Amino acid sequence: MKRLDRLVRNSMILATAGAIVVIVCLDMTFSLIDQIQDTNEGYSTLDAMVFVLWTAPASIHELLPFAALGGALIGLGILASHNELVVMQSAGVSVGRIVYAVLKPTLAIMLLGLLLGEYVAPPLERQAESHRAELRGADPESALEQGAWYKSGDEFIHVGAISPDGESLIGVSRYRGNGGGELLSASFAASAQYVADPQAPYWRLRQVRESRFTGEGIVSGSYPEQEWRVDLSPYLLGVLLIEPDQQPISGLWRMAGFLEAEGLDSAPHFLAFWKKLLQPLATLALVLVAACFVFGPLREATMGYRIFVALSVGLVFTIVQRILEPLSLLFGFSPLLAAAAPILLLALLGWLLLRRVN
């Protein structure tokens, strides 16, 4: 049995590694094309390539379940094409035992996904976003294309990006009104640094350009530095500016709890938490379905047809996920149900196929 496990494991791991390389290279190519369209004087093509490389671990983490699906179909397909699966069954090895041998290396893939999603991808992606914003955020128009809005009193604030440590901001635009819909001033700062003054913390704005609208006209000015006292802590800005998909699992849980305690909308963070936490189970369910397909309707299929089936299953699974996720936010049903339902349906399909081939 050890030789059987070794044969299946090696075939599965090699095929999955090949699938990861192909899928991630395609994803990085499309990402690079998308980034090149946003280049400007400060953000060059080389910077776009660096950005894509920094975000590659996040792409691997997101695409790992589908690479495992393709790896299982291709790896077992190769064994089936060489009649090695027939020999195993003729020797008295059950289909269930072979499927178990397929699922064992899948545990290593699941662990890799958890490590990437928790420790590797989030900090690198935040660093990449911050670096890109710093390069592209030299003017208000570039800064407004990213980041988030916030309202404090009569002031509307837009922040382009936040550094990974939360202490620096990039591209801060402020619009102050009089409460009656009349704009009094507009300003833009290239960056801001948090000053943890024990008595009254504030942000130190740098390279500030300000325009004041008076009854006599517009008064413009530039300042190398300016104090900005506002009730915006680095923690709160981290909540606002970092997308849920870019946060680690532990951070998502804390953030969702904080938002819920503050009476704010925590559903997107809970949804991202359950989606990331259950991703290993999605990988397991996809591999189970792939293995059962090879023993069932795809036993005699060509390699091209197996790849087509893998793409189709992955596409249907993704579509169901993408439909349920916004529906849970729109209609308010459990984020856990939205994240778990596609996985449960896939696992049920795999179990039914396994019973059939047995």
C-alpha positions as MATLAB code, in Angstrom:
seq = 'MKRLDRLVRNSMILATAGAIVVIVCLDMTFSLIDQIQDTNEGYSTLDAMVFVLWTAPASIHELLPFAALGGALIGLGILASHNELVVMQSAGVSVGRIVYAVLKPTLAIMLLGLLLGEYVAPPLERQAESHRAELRGADPESALEQGAWYKSGDEFIHVGAISPDGESLIGVSRYRGNGGGELLSASFAASAQYVADPQAPYWRLRQVRESRFTGEGIVSGSYPEQEWRVDLSPYLLGVLLIEPDQQPISGLWRMAGFLEAEGLDSAPHFLAFWKKLLQPLATLALVLVAACFVFGPLREATMGYRIFVALSVGLVFTIVQRILEPLSLLFGFSPLLAAAAPILLLALLGWLLLRRVN';
ca = [
       0.000    0.000    0.000;
       2.891    2.355    0.606;
       3.995    1.971   -3.004;
       0.422    2.669   -4.126;
       0.241    5.784   -1.957;
       3.634    6.955   -3.247;
       2.620    6.468   -6.881;
      -0.676    8.323   -6.487;
       0.916   11.042   -4.352;
       3.709   11.765   -6.816;
       1.304   11.855   -9.757;
      -1.091   14.132   -7.875;
       1.579   16.551   -6.618;
       3.340   16.868   -9.986;
       0.088   17.444  -11.837;
      -1.096   19.970   -9.236;
       2.229   21.832   -9.387;
       1.950   22.018  -13.163;
      -1.643   23.228  -12.918;
      -0.620   25.928  -10.394;
       2.169   27.164  -12.676;
      -0.118   27.353  -15.712;
      -3.095   28.944  -13.915;
      -1.023   31.468  -11.955;
       1.012   32.456  -15.037;
      -2.216   33.129  -16.926;
      -3.610   35.108  -13.997;
      -0.394   37.122  -13.655;
      -0.396   37.860  -17.391;
      -3.918   39.280  -17.269;
      -3.091   41.178  -14.062;
      -0.017   42.692  -15.701;
      -2.054   43.798  -18.715;
      -4.561   45.408  -16.354;
      -1.801   47.167  -14.385;
      -0.028   48.425  -17.498;
      -3.225   50.251  -18.468;
      -2.936   52.261  -15.213;
       0.704   53.290  -15.610;
       1.683   56.942  -15.511;
       4.800   59.020  -14.973;
       5.253   57.761  -11.424;
       4.038   54.196  -11.936;
       6.046   52.531  -14.715;
       5.719   49.164  -16.438;
       8.542   47.826  -14.249;
       6.601   48.933  -11.154;
       3.540   47.135  -12.527;
       5.584   43.941  -12.905;
       6.826   44.263   -9.310;
       3.226   44.770   -8.140;
       2.096   41.602   -9.935;
       4.962   39.600   -8.393;
       4.119   40.855   -4.904;
       0.481   39.863   -5.337;
       1.353   36.432   -6.809;
       1.006   34.617   -3.420;
      -2.524   36.006   -3.110;
      -3.309   34.671   -6.594;
      -1.869   31.264   -5.688;
      -3.964   31.181   -2.513;
      -7.141   32.058   -4.378;
      -6.550   29.626   -7.255;
      -5.134   26.721   -5.204;
      -8.442   24.771   -4.949;
      -8.902   24.864   -8.725;
      -5.283   23.858   -9.289;
      -5.880   20.873   -6.988;
      -8.996   20.022   -9.011;
      -7.020   20.106  -12.249;
      -4.139   18.215  -10.642;
      -6.413   15.402   -9.493;
      -8.082   15.058  -12.895;
      -4.802   15.195  -14.816;
      -2.774   13.072  -12.367;
      -5.355   10.304  -12.118;
      -6.061   10.660  -15.821;
      -2.438    9.835  -16.598;
      -2.612    6.761  -14.359;
      -5.865    5.722  -16.050;
      -4.369    6.214  -19.517;
      -1.484    3.884  -18.606;
      -3.981    1.334  -17.195;
      -2.371    1.626  -13.764;
      -5.736    2.232  -12.104;
      -7.076   -0.963  -13.735;
      -4.092   -2.910  -12.403;
      -4.683   -1.542   -8.894;
      -8.326   -2.573   -8.969;
      -7.447   -5.987  -10.421;
      -5.071   -6.469   -7.487;
      -8.027   -6.019   -5.125;
      -7.580   -2.351   -4.219;
     -10.991   -0.706   -3.883;
     -11.917    2.592   -5.485;
     -12.431    4.053   -2.028;
      -8.862    3.144   -1.048;
      -7.452    4.785   -4.182;
      -9.531    7.905   -3.569;
      -8.167    7.953   -0.010;
      -4.643    7.856   -1.456;
      -5.576   10.877   -3.597;
      -6.959   12.809   -0.639;
      -3.838   12.320    1.522;
      -1.587   14.706   -0.484;
      -4.555   17.055   -0.701;
      -4.102   17.681    3.041;
      -0.673   19.184    2.297;
      -2.259   21.438   -0.341;
      -4.902   22.498    2.188;
      -2.200   23.340    4.728;
      -0.301   25.343    2.103;
      -3.473   27.322    1.373;
      -3.962   28.140    5.054;
      -0.365   29.292    5.483;
      -0.527   31.474    2.363;
      -3.858   33.006    3.366;
      -2.832   33.714    6.946;
       0.848   34.674    6.916;
       2.162   35.279    3.386;
      -0.402   36.762    1.001;
      -2.053   39.501    3.188;
       1.113   41.425    4.192;
       2.608   41.191    0.698;
      -0.631   42.352   -0.919;
      -0.950   45.298    1.484;
       2.675   46.216    0.816;
       2.062   46.076   -2.930;
      -1.068   48.221   -2.693;
       0.715   50.756   -0.491;
       3.742   50.939   -2.788;
       1.547   51.357   -5.872;
      -0.491   54.093   -4.197;
       2.707   55.888   -3.191;
       3.930   55.856   -6.794;
       0.604   56.759   -8.383;
      -0.715   59.068   -5.667;
       1.356   62.139   -6.482;
      -1.754   63.988   -7.589;
      -5.406   63.993   -6.443;
      -6.775   62.415   -9.622;
      -4.587   59.310   -9.238;
      -5.303   59.036   -5.520;
      -9.078   59.167   -6.000;
      -8.973   56.049   -8.197;
      -8.282   53.879   -5.134;
      -8.780   53.900   -1.366;
     -11.930   54.775    0.584;
     -14.122   57.681    1.687;
     -14.929   58.739    5.244;
     -17.050   61.528    6.736;
     -16.072   63.387    9.894;
     -18.335   66.281   10.839;
     -18.609   68.623    7.862;
     -15.496   67.183    6.241;
     -15.479   64.480    3.556;
     -12.171   62.618    3.496;
     -10.663   60.317    0.900;
      -7.535   58.293    1.662;
      -5.733   56.597   -1.207;
      -3.879   53.926    0.771;
      -2.495   53.046    4.187;
       0.930   51.602    4.917;
       1.151   48.017    6.255;
       1.967   49.293    9.766;
      -1.029   51.660    9.688;
       1.053   54.697   10.668;
       1.288   56.372    7.235;
      -1.313   57.478    4.708;
      -0.833   58.105    1.012;
      -2.959   60.567   -0.948;
      -5.277   62.367    1.511;
      -8.035   64.524   -0.033;
     -10.308   66.642    2.192;
     -13.454   68.544    1.256;
     -15.014   70.781    3.934;
     -18.520   72.209    3.673;
     -20.739   74.437    5.778;
     -23.474   71.862    6.353;
     -25.732   73.454    3.774;
     -24.195   71.892    0.683;
     -21.741   74.741    0.066;
     -18.059   73.825   -0.382;
     -15.698   75.938    1.745;
     -12.311   74.356    1.042;
     -10.584   71.481   -0.725;
      -7.095   70.211   -0.046;
      -4.792   67.386   -1.017;
      -1.794   66.014    0.874;
       0.679   63.635   -0.742;
       1.155   61.746    2.554;
       0.378   61.813    6.252;
       2.186   60.442    9.305;
       0.433   59.527   12.553;
       1.817   61.349   15.604;
       0.936   59.539   18.826;
       0.824   62.608   21.058;
      -0.242   61.405   24.551;
      -2.495   64.441   25.007;
      -3.997   64.778   21.531;
      -2.844   62.444   18.725;
      -2.946   63.906   15.220;
      -1.820   63.340   11.626;
       1.053   65.357   10.162;
       0.199   66.144    6.532;
       3.005   66.662    4.037;
       3.093   68.467    0.665;
      -0.324   70.045    1.145;
      -2.160   71.971   -1.565;
      -5.266   73.812   -0.382;
      -7.969   75.896   -2.079;
     -10.426   78.013   -0.089;
     -13.654   79.207   -1.652;
     -14.696   82.648   -0.465;
     -17.193   85.202   -1.657;
     -14.379   87.072   -3.356;
     -12.932   84.089   -5.217;
     -10.571   81.163   -4.708;
      -7.534   81.445   -2.467;
      -4.904   78.769   -3.074;
      -1.848   77.873   -1.062;
       0.810   75.212   -0.577;
       2.322   74.039    2.709;
       5.223   71.648    3.345;
       3.510   70.368    6.515;
       0.193   70.794    8.270;
      -1.373   69.363   11.424;
      -4.627   67.495   10.926;
      -6.607   66.738   14.046;
      -9.396   64.307   13.291;
     -10.992   61.335   15.021;
      -9.369   58.777   12.727;
      -7.044   56.285   14.378;
      -4.754   53.960   12.391;
      -6.887   51.015   13.574;
     -10.085   52.568   12.226;
      -8.431   53.436    8.936;
      -7.205   49.866    8.711;
     -10.830   48.763    8.931;
     -11.899   51.183    6.226;
      -9.062   50.880    3.721;
      -7.998   47.214    3.781;
     -10.376   45.033    1.808;
     -11.662   41.942    3.677;
     -10.099   39.617    1.076;
      -6.658   41.120    1.843;
      -6.817   40.394    5.578;
      -5.683   37.227    7.386;
      -8.241   34.898    8.922;
      -7.452   35.943   12.501;
      -7.603   39.631   11.554;
     -10.958   39.168    9.834;
     -12.485   37.645   12.967;
     -11.234   40.494   15.181;
     -12.331   43.107   12.652;
     -15.792   41.606   12.298;
     -16.184   41.530   16.069;
     -15.076   45.167   16.327;
     -17.528   46.305   13.653;
     -20.360   44.337   15.241;
     -19.612   45.851   18.652;
     -19.648   49.333   17.113;
     -23.018   48.695   15.441;
     -21.463   48.778   11.949;
     -21.955   46.387    9.058;
     -19.801   43.335    9.806;
     -21.322   40.957    7.212;
     -18.593   41.450    4.521;
     -15.871   40.627    7.043;
     -17.721   37.588    8.402;
     -18.290   36.422    4.816;
     -14.594   36.769    3.961;
     -13.687   35.012    7.231;
     -15.844   31.961    6.551;
     -14.802   31.841    2.903;
     -11.110   31.763    3.813;
     -11.581   29.395    6.733;
     -13.568   26.913    4.631;
     -11.316   27.116    1.580;
      -9.406   23.932    2.555;
     -12.715   22.038    2.654;
     -13.536   23.408   -0.802;
     -10.193   22.041   -2.026;
     -10.996   18.651   -0.509;
     -14.470   18.555   -2.077;
     -13.155   19.541   -5.523;
     -10.484   16.825   -5.422;
     -13.065   14.246   -4.323;
     -15.322   15.097   -7.254;
     -12.363   14.999   -9.654;
     -11.283   11.556   -8.433;
     -14.783   10.162   -8.740;
     -15.095   11.582  -12.265;
     -11.958    9.718  -13.336;
     -13.324    6.423  -12.006;
     -16.743    7.107  -13.476;
     -17.699    8.928  -16.669;
     -14.147   10.103  -17.488;
     -12.365    6.747  -17.281;
     -11.895    6.513  -21.062;
     -11.888   10.261  -21.801;
      -9.013   12.096  -23.447;
      -6.764   14.447  -21.480;
      -8.221   17.476  -23.256;
     -11.741   16.478  -22.264;
     -10.667   15.973  -18.633;
      -9.172   19.482  -18.586;
     -12.417   20.824  -20.063;
     -14.413   19.092  -17.317;
     -12.086   20.499  -14.640;
     -12.585   24.022  -15.989;
     -16.350   23.491  -16.152;
     -16.631   22.193  -12.576;
     -14.443   25.012  -11.275;
     -16.453   27.591  -13.214;
     -19.810   26.312  -11.943;
     -18.490   26.221   -8.369;
     -17.196   29.791   -8.683;
     -20.475   31.038  -10.194;
     -22.489   29.539   -7.326;
     -20.118   31.173   -4.845;
     -20.306   34.548   -6.574;
     -24.108   34.401   -6.607;
     -24.560   33.416   -2.963;
     -22.028   35.890   -1.532;
     -23.763   39.131   -2.624;
     -27.158   37.566   -1.942;
     -26.168   36.974    1.681;
     -25.177   40.642    2.004;
     -28.306   41.823    0.220;
     -30.892   39.681    2.019;
     -29.062   39.306    5.323;
     -28.873   35.522    5.628;
     -25.919   33.869    7.335;
     -22.460   34.450    5.755;
     -21.548   30.976    7.003;
     -24.382   29.496    4.951;
     -23.304   31.449    1.859;
     -19.722   30.205    2.197;
     -20.565   26.613    3.138;
     -23.496   25.853    0.795;
     -21.439   25.454   -2.440;
     -18.927   23.257   -0.597;
     -21.674   21.058    0.877;
     -23.310   20.658   -2.541;
     -19.956   19.725   -4.067;
     -19.196   17.250   -1.272;
     -22.647   15.686   -1.720;
     -22.000   15.293   -5.458;
     -18.647   13.640   -4.715;
     -20.208   11.258   -2.190;
     -22.955   10.225   -4.635;
     -20.406    9.649   -7.406;
     -18.212    7.615   -5.051;
     -21.131    5.396   -4.076;
     -21.973    4.914   -7.740;
     -18.480    3.892   -8.852;
     -18.142    1.571   -5.861;
];
